[in-house]
Amino acid sequence: MKLPDVMRTNCPFCNAHKEHEVHLMRKGKEKMLSRGRRKYESVKRGYGGSPRTPKKEVFKIGKRVVTVLKCKTCGKKHQKVFGSRTKKRVEIGH
C-alpha cells in the first residue's frame, strides 16, 4: 500500500480541508509494571505452564493500517484507520 507523505483531508479541529503530514502509528514500548503484565507474570509463575494458548505458526500477512495525520496549520494530530487490509508492506512518500 502506498501513501503520500502529504495528504489533503478534513481537520476536525480547524473544521476545514487542510494539508496534513502522514505518519504510521507504531506500537509503543510495553511497560513492565503495567497491571496486565504483572497479572500475566504472577499466573505464569510456578507449575502449570502458560495460561494462554500457544501462538499459531500462521500469521495474517496484512493488517489494518492506522495513520497519524498532523495538520500543517494548527499542528494537532488525529488518526485515520484504513478499513481494508493492506498488502505486505506500507510505503509513505509516493
N, C-alpha and C positions, 0 to 999 in steps of 0.2 A: 504494500500500500504506500503510495507516495503522497506526501502532504506538502503544501507550500510553507515557507518559513514566515510569510506574512499573509494573513487571511482577513478579508473584509467581511465582518459579521456584526450582529447586533450586540451592543454592550448593555447589560441590564442596569448598570449604574448611571451611564450617560443617557440611557434610553434613546439611543440613536445608532445607526450603522457607522462603525468606525473601523480603522485598521487595527489588527491585533497581531502580536508576536505569538508564534506557536511553539510549544514545548511539550514533550511527552511526560506524563505522570509516571513516576517511579515509586517502587515500594520503599518505604523508609526503613531505617535500621531498627530491628526489634529490641525493645527494652527487656533486659533480663530480669528485672524486678517487677514486671507487669503482673497483674492478677492471673491472667491465663497461663503465663509461663511458670509462675510459682505453683499453681494448681497442677499443671502437667508434670512438673518435676517431682512433686510430692506423690502423685499417683504412680509414677514410673519407678519410684524408689522401692527397694525390697524385691520380693519374689512376685511372680505373676506376669512378667513380660510387659509389653506395651499395651496401654489402654485403648489404643486406636488401631484401626485396621492398617495393615501394611500398605505401602504405596504401590500403585499399579506400575507395570512396566510400560504401558502405552499411555502417552500424554496427548492432549489436544495440541495441534500444531498452531492454530490461530486463536488469538484471544480478542476480546473486545478492547479497543484502544481508547484510553482516556487521555485527552489532550488538555493542557492548561493554556488558556488564551489570556494574554496580558494586553490590556487596552493601551494604545500609544498616547491617548490624550489624558485620561485620568490616572493611568498606571495601576488600576485594580485588576485582579485576576479572577477568572471564573473557568469552570470546567465544561468540556463538551465531550460526550460519550458517543462514539460511533456504534450504532446498533448492530451492524453486520460484523461478522467475524472477519479478521484480516487474513492475509496470507502469512507466510513465514516471518516476514520482517517488515518493519515500518521505516520509511525514509523521510526525513524532513529536509526541505530545501530544493524542491523541484518546481 
